[in-house]
């Protein structure tokens, strides 16, 4: 994307917990680098509420198209069934996109091709995990296997249909329990609001067939933790993050939101470290 003079204009799609925190950060921490040019959400009351909390007027948009027209970079923070279509519309308009719902990009190579064709950026935050720069480097010489073990309190899985279908009562679990053990594709499909880190890891190493995902819960867990163990021709990498949950959304780690803000800051300043 060719940079324009002045501050980069940022439009946000999705005014929930993640979108709201990014919007507030743009107004405070990133005000020298960029400006908030628009907000859009299918729930109009969310836009009004966020607009009021930001002490702003005139930035709510009536449609996704209007939002895209107003910005240079669109922040996607919706995790909806049509997320890929939302991202595609922005890329077709030659607008860069910060994608918070990374799981939606796992099997969407056409979006990366579109971004390359239109010379715009598709930005993927590291989320709630650490060591992605080392993992990307190590993948250049061959990966033997990767295991991602995610541990979350039961509240982080509230309203997930997978457990209703399996007849699992999360709140009757009395000890550490394995909820899932399988592939990246399965994990992203069954836990779209909980396991974006699996998709991020797969896209970083470009070897999703080598990745095993384990998801556990326990009444003793108080944080969201993600442990990566990677073995390859480079040697071995082991990382673990213990993340407090986002104050506004127990399904999301606070670090995941912060990584989105940091990725946006790097993009706006042109200082890209460990990407």
C-alpha positions as a Python dict, from the first residue, in 0.01 Angstrom:
ca = {
    (1, 'X'): (0, 0, 0),
    (2, 'X'): (136, 340, -90),
    (3, 'X'): (140, 559, 220),
    (4, 'X'): (-51, 884, 213),
    (5, 'X'): (62, 1205, 377),
    (6, 'X'): (-68, 1260, 726),
    (7, 'X'): (-209, 1016, 975),
    (8, 'X'): (-325, 674, 863),
    (9, 'X'): (-704, 648, 875),
    (10, 'X'): (-829, 342, 1064),
    (11, 'X'): (-1180, 199, 1035),
    (12, 'X'): (-1304, -68, 1276),
    (13, 'X'): (-1559, -337, 1193),
    (14, 'X'): (-1698, -488, 1513),
    (15, 'X'): (-1757, -274, 1822),
    (16, 'X'): (-1740, -549, 2083),
    (17, 'X'): (-1472, -597, 2348),
    (18, 'X'): (-1177, -623, 2107),
    (19, 'X'): (-1284, -352, 1863),
    (20, 'X'): (-1365, -114, 2148),
    (21, 'X'): (-1025, -156, 2313),
    (22, 'X'): (-844, -100, 1982),
    (23, 'X'): (-1056, 208, 1916),
    (24, 'X'): (-973, 353, 2259),
    (25, 'X'): (-604, 283, 2204),
    (26, 'X'): (-611, 467, 1872),
    (27, 'X'): (-757, 768, 2054),
    (28, 'X'): (-488, 762, 2324),
    (29, 'X'): (-169, 561, 2265),
    (30, 'X'): (-166, 581, 1883),
    (31, 'X'): (-306, 929, 1829),
    (32, 'X'): (24, 1053, 1681),
    (33, 'X'): (40, 771, 1426),
    (34, 'X'): (-321, 728, 1314),
    (35, 'X'): (-677, 848, 1351),
    (36, 'X'): (-1009, 670, 1386),
    (37, 'X'): (-1207, 734, 1068),
    (38, 'X'): (-1507, 505, 1111),
    (39, 'X'): (-1694, 245, 1315),
    (40, 'X'): (-1935, -19, 1192),
    (41, 'X'): (-2128, -300, 1358),
    (42, 'X'): (-2448, -478, 1260),
    (43, 'X'): (-2575, -382, 1606),
    (44, 'X'): (-2623, -7, 1586),
    (45, 'X'): (-2644, 37, 1962),
    (46, 'X'): (-2286, -90, 1998),
    (47, 'X'): (-2161, 180, 1761),
    (48, 'X'): (-2346, 452, 1951),
    (49, 'X'): (-2217, 327, 2285),
    (50, 'X'): (-1855, 318, 2166),
    (51, 'X'): (-1883, 653, 1989),
    (52, 'X'): (-2013, 808, 2311),
    (53, 'X'): (-1737, 653, 2525),
    (54, 'X'): (-1477, 797, 2285),
    (55, 'X'): (-1638, 1144, 2293),
    (56, 'X'): (-1657, 1140, 1915),
    (57, 'X'): (-1932, 1230, 1672),
    (58, 'X'): (-1982, 1154, 1306),
    (59, 'X'): (-1762, 844, 1275),
    (60, 'X'): (-2038, 581, 1279),
    (61, 'X'): (-2101, 429, 937),
    (62, 'X'): (-2428, 291, 804),
    (63, 'X'): (-2268, 14, 599),
    (64, 'X'): (-1949, -187, 559),
    (65, 'X'): (-1894, -20, 223),
    (66, 'X'): (-1905, 326, 383),
    (67, 'X'): (-1659, 211, 649),
    (68, 'X'): (-1415, 79, 388),
    (69, 'X'): (-1433, 402, 187),
    (70, 'X'): (-1347, 604, 497),
    (71, 'X'): (-1021, 428, 586),
    (72, 'X'): (-673, 331, 471),
    (73, 'X'): (-663, 26, 700),
    (74, 'X'): (-959, -172, 830),
    (75, 'X'): (-953, -354, 1165),
    (76, 'X'): (-1161, -673, 1152),
    (77, 'X'): (-1290, -762, 1500),
    (78, 'X'): (-1609, -957, 1437),
    (79, 'X'): (-1547, -1336, 1415),
    (80, 'X'): (-1869, -1381, 1215),
    (81, 'X'): (-1973, -1640, 958),
    (82, 'X'): (-1902, -1388, 682),
    (83, 'X'): (-1566, -1265, 816),
    (84, 'X'): (-1380, -1378, 503),
    (85, 'X'): (-1622, -1183, 284),
    (86, 'X'): (-1573, -873, 499),
    (87, 'X'): (-1195, -897, 462),
    (88, 'X'): (-1225, -967, 91),
    (89, 'X'): (-1430, -650, 31),
    (90, 'X'): (-1164, -438, 200),
    (91, 'X'): (-881, -599, 5),
    (92, 'X'): (-1071, -556, -324),
    (93, 'X'): (-1091, -187, -240),
    (94, 'X'): (-713, -193, -193),
    (95, 'X'): (-734, -131, 179),
    (96, 'X'): (-505, -304, 426),
    (97, 'X'): (-665, -520, 694),
    (98, 'X'): (-571, -603, 1053),
    (99, 'X'): (-735, -941, 1104),
    (100, 'X'): (-816, -1031, 1465),
    (101, 'X'): (-1008, -1347, 1366),
    (102, 'X'): (-700, -1525, 1231),
    (103, 'X'): (-878, -1861, 1228),
    (104, 'X'): (-1088, -1740, 935),
    (105, 'X'): (-771, -1714, 723),
    (106, 'X'): (-643, -2065, 783),
    (107, 'X'): (-781, -2205, 459),
    (108, 'X'): (-815, -1884, 261),
    (109, 'X'): (-506, -1851, 39),
    (110, 'X'): (-712, -1647, -207),
    (111, 'X'): (-716, -1356, 41),
    (112, 'X'): (-337, -1351, 66),
    (113, 'X'): (-315, -1358, -316),
    (114, 'X'): (-564, -1071, -337),
    (115, 'X'): (-364, -863, -90),
    (116, 'X'): (-47, -924, -290),
    (117, 'X'): (-221, -841, -618),
    (118, 'X'): (-362, -514, -485),
    (119, 'X'): (-41, -419, -304),
    (120, 'X'): (-200, -391, 38),
    (121, 'X'): (-122, -557, 369),
    (122, 'X'): (-300, -838, 552),
    (123, 'X'): (-183, -798, 911),
    (124, 'X'): (-192, -1095, 1150),
    (125, 'X'): (-121, -1025, 1519),
    (126, 'X'): (70, -1283, 1721),
    (127, 'X'): (-226, -1314, 1959),
    (128, 'X'): (-176, -1478, 2298),
    (129, 'X'): (138, -1675, 2213),
    (130, 'X'): (509, -1595, 2208),
    (131, 'X'): (802, -1686, 1985),
    (132, 'X'): (645, -1658, 1640),
    (133, 'X'): (953, -1489, 1494),
    (134, 'X'): (1170, -1786, 1601),
    (135, 'X'): (909, -2035, 1479),
    (136, 'X'): (898, -1872, 1136),
    (137, 'X'): (1277, -1879, 1115),
    (138, 'X'): (1297, -2243, 1228),
    (139, 'X'): (1039, -2349, 970),
    (140, 'X'): (1286, -2263, 693),
    (141, 'X'): (1492, -2573, 770),
    (142, 'X'): (1222, -2826, 845),
    (143, 'X'): (975, -2908, 1123),
    (144, 'X'): (928, -3255, 1267),
    (145, 'X'): (635, -3186, 1500),
    (146, 'X'): (461, -2912, 1697),
    (147, 'X'): (225, -2947, 1991),
    (148, 'X'): (9, -2660, 2109),
    (149, 'X'): (-147, -2715, 2451),
    (150, 'X'): (-410, -2462, 2553),
    (151, 'X'): (-549, -2440, 2906),
    (152, 'X'): (-849, -2222, 2987),
    (153, 'X'): (-1103, -2184, 3268),
    (154, 'X'): (-1448, -2325, 3190),
    (155, 'X'): (-1594, -1975, 3163),
    (156, 'X'): (-1386, -1922, 2850),
    (157, 'X'): (-1591, -2189, 2669),
    (158, 'X'): (-1935, -2063, 2770),
    (159, 'X'): (-2207, -2111, 2504),
    (160, 'X'): (-1986, -2322, 2277),
    (161, 'X'): (-2222, -2556, 2082),
    (162, 'X'): (-1960, -2835, 2073),
    (163, 'X'): (-2016, -2912, 2440),
    (164, 'X'): (-2393, -2906, 2409),
    (165, 'X'): (-2373, -3158, 2125),
    (166, 'X'): (-2140, -3380, 2329),
    (167, 'X'): (-2354, -3349, 2641),
    (168, 'X'): (-2060, -3208, 2839),
    (169, 'X'): (-2144, -2989, 3139),
    (170, 'X'): (-1834, -2775, 3177),
    (171, 'X'): (-1931, -2654, 3520),
    (172, 'X'): (-1952, -3005, 3664),
    (173, 'X'): (-1587, -3074, 3578),
    (174, 'X'): (-1394, -3129, 3902),
    (175, 'X'): (-1040, -3194, 3779),
    (176, 'X'): (-808, -3120, 3488),
    (177, 'X'): (-983, -3255, 3178),
    (178, 'X'): (-880, -3282, 2813),
    (179, 'X'): (-1160, -3128, 2609),
    (180, 'X'): (-1003, -3173, 2267),
    (181, 'X'): (-709, -3351, 2105),
    (182, 'X'): (-684, -3319, 1730),
    (183, 'X'): (-582, -3114, 1426),
    (184, 'X'): (-563, -2741, 1367),
    (185, 'X'): (-854, -2745, 1122),
    (186, 'X'): (-1077, -2928, 1369),
    (187, 'X'): (-980, -2701, 1657),
    (188, 'X'): (-1045, -2380, 1462),
    (189, 'X'): (-1381, -2511, 1341),
    (190, 'X'): (-1502, -2623, 1685),
    (191, 'X'): (-1356, -2338, 1893),
    (192, 'X'): (-1361, -2029, 1669),
    (193, 'X'): (-1355, -1786, 1963),
    (194, 'X'): (-1094, -1969, 2168),
    (195, 'X'): (-816, -2102, 1950),
    (196, 'X'): (-712, -1833, 1700),
    (197, 'X'): (-360, -1902, 1825),
    (198, 'X'): (-370, -2242, 1650),
    (199, 'X'): (-436, -2076, 1315),
    (200, 'X'): (-169, -1814, 1382),
    (201, 'X'): (83, -2087, 1458),
    (202, 'X'): (-14, -2283, 1145),
    (203, 'X'): (15, -1980, 918),
    (204, 'X'): (350, -1885, 1072),
    (205, 'X'): (515, -2224, 1021),
    (206, 'X'): (328, -2326, 702),
    (207, 'X'): (313, -2687, 822),
    (208, 'X'): (-26, -2736, 982),
    (209, 'X'): (-15, -3111, 917),
    (210, 'X'): (271, -3131, 1170),
    (211, 'X'): (68, -2960, 1447),
    (212, 'X'): (-130, -3131, 1723),
    (213, 'X'): (-374, -2929, 1934),
    (214, 'X'): (-473, -3014, 2291),
    (215, 'X'): (-730, -2809, 2485),
    (216, 'X'): (-777, -2857, 2859),
    (217, 'X'): (-984, -2706, 3135),
    (218, 'X'): (-990, -2731, 3514),
    (219, 'X'): (-1171, -2557, 3801),
    (220, 'X'): (-822, -2463, 3925),
    (221, 'X'): (-730, -2263, 3614),
    (222, 'X'): (-736, -1887, 3656),
    (223, 'X'): (-552, -1783, 3338),
    (224, 'X'): (-551, -1869, 2969),
    (225, 'X'): (-223, -2046, 2893),
    (226, 'X'): (-73, -2156, 2563),
    (227, 'X'): (228, -2386, 2552),
    (228, 'X'): (413, -2458, 2228),
    (229, 'X'): (665, -2737, 2189),
    (230, 'X'): (835, -2752, 1849),
    (231, 'X'): (1099, -2997, 1727),
    (232, 'X'): (1288, -2972, 1399),
    (233, 'X'): (1621, -2964, 1221),
    (234, 'X'): (1698, -2635, 1400),
    (235, 'X'): (1666, -2794, 1746),
    (236, 'X'): (1377, -2740, 1989),
    (237, 'X'): (1160, -2445, 2088),
    (238, 'X'): (936, -2440, 2395),
    (239, 'X'): (730, -2136, 2490),
    (240, 'X'): (451, -2079, 2739),
    (241, 'X'): (233, -1776, 2805),
    (242, 'X'): (4, -1744, 3106),
    (243, 'X'): (-245, -1477, 3009),
    (244, 'X'): (-505, -1300, 3217),
    (245, 'X'): (-839, -1290, 3040),
    (246, 'X'): (-954, -973, 2868),
    (247, 'X'): (-1156, -775, 3126),
    (248, 'X'): (-1442, -737, 2877),
    (249, 'X'): (-1444, -1088, 2730),
    (250, 'X'): (-1341, -1407, 2917),
    (251, 'X'): (-1310, -1598, 2587),
    (252, 'X'): (-1014, -1380, 2487),
    (253, 'X'): (-671, -1335, 2642),
    (254, 'X'): (-578, -976, 2723),
    (255, 'X'): (-247, -1031, 2543),
    (256, 'X'): (-436, -1115, 2221),
    (257, 'X'): (-597, -771, 2225),
    (258, 'X'): (-268, -602, 2309),
    (259, 'X'): (-95, -782, 2021),
    (260, 'X'): (-353, -638, 1782),
    (261, 'X'): (-282, -287, 1911),
    (262, 'X'): (94, -341, 1884),
    (263, 'X'): (65, -480, 1529),
    (264, 'X'): (-135, -173, 1427),
    (265, 'X'): (125, 54, 1587),
    (266, 'X'): (408, -118, 1399),
    (267, 'X'): (216, -85, 1072),
    (268, 'X'): (144, 283, 1127),
    (269, 'X'): (503, 368, 1219),
    (270, 'X'): (666, 135, 965),
    (271, 'X'): (877, -20, 1240),
    (272, 'X'): (824, -396, 1202),
    (273, 'X'): (1004, -608, 1459),
    (274, 'X'): (970, -987, 1474),
    (275, 'X'): (700, -999, 1207),
}
